[in-house]
């Protein structure tokens, strides 16, 4: 089939062909003509105009009423043409915005990137997936070469998208600027609280959990700023226990204090940290129960830690029809010595 | 040759009067049916803006036919509240028409030349023109 050209002569020929044959082929070509017209930003009133001209050439004695009525149709098409042009501009603008956001998202990725460190006797699995292009979740590992300790930060900005991502970048910067000697979970949260209180709009809340593992005495110390409670997994009993830690969300008051907790970690036990993107997975209209989440984690807990978090993620991804409503972050740390 | 004629906008009915006069002028100078329809639509938008936001005003037509240009100039003038943020009004998708592609960006699309001068609490003057191709 020859290619369709976008001109009056071609339209006239197509129209003539159709009027004679009443054939589907001509109609198919009309469809192609209309697509080509859209590609070249030809507005509907111009098509009507071409139609009128072609018709007049084919039927020089066209009744006046028909001619007039087609001109009436042409008038009626003007607004459709305008709306279509506006739509085209808006679509272009949208793709510009999209690419701008993806640049920002890549920048955020670089900024918030963290390396899973090798810590004696620990196995770490971590996954964090943004619901939109930019994430309001954040996790970070800080390994200290001198004393072998591991700092773990996990945080969640209530809300998502760009404002959440901007706030999260600020948290990351602040943490980087704290002196290395300062590794105490409660002190870190207290300092961050001041930063957030001074710099972030009061309507935005940030929750955070900070833990520090010391392999020398096998102790995990931690503090929480209103963060979704994590779990301690007792491998021998195959049971989960909620990690209790109380504390206000970051930025709520200037002088918030964060209580520091401590616990020994036994061999093969796990620490499971997460954000509410995990616990607030939805099944139809209802939120999933915490017990259901534990059942899923339990299914995969014997896998290597990284594989386990990925499998849990995949499970919930399928459960939610491959569309998360909130950023999803899950960390599993297993002590294997 | 230059001749000027105006239509006062006081009620919705006057929008039709403005369209009619504009179309006649457009026909006179040799615009085809498609451009006539576009000019009439642009006049509608301008006149409706006066009627809705300023209450009263006028639309004037000038036929331009000199060495450089041949076409129709339309000036819409009112002493209404003025436009506070012209950039916003000229933005696609902002228009009060609710995504119908109309409003001032629509007028700009329909015509070849477009300019707005507006002062808050003093009024608005929109100058626009289309050239015969």
Interface residues (C-beta under 8 A of the other chain):
Chain A: X45 X46 X49 X52 X71 X74 X75 X78 X79 X81 X82 X83 X84 X85 X86 X87 X89 X90 X93
Chain B: X32 X33 X34 X37 X38 X40 X41 X92 X93 X99 X100 X101 X102 X105 X106 X109 X110
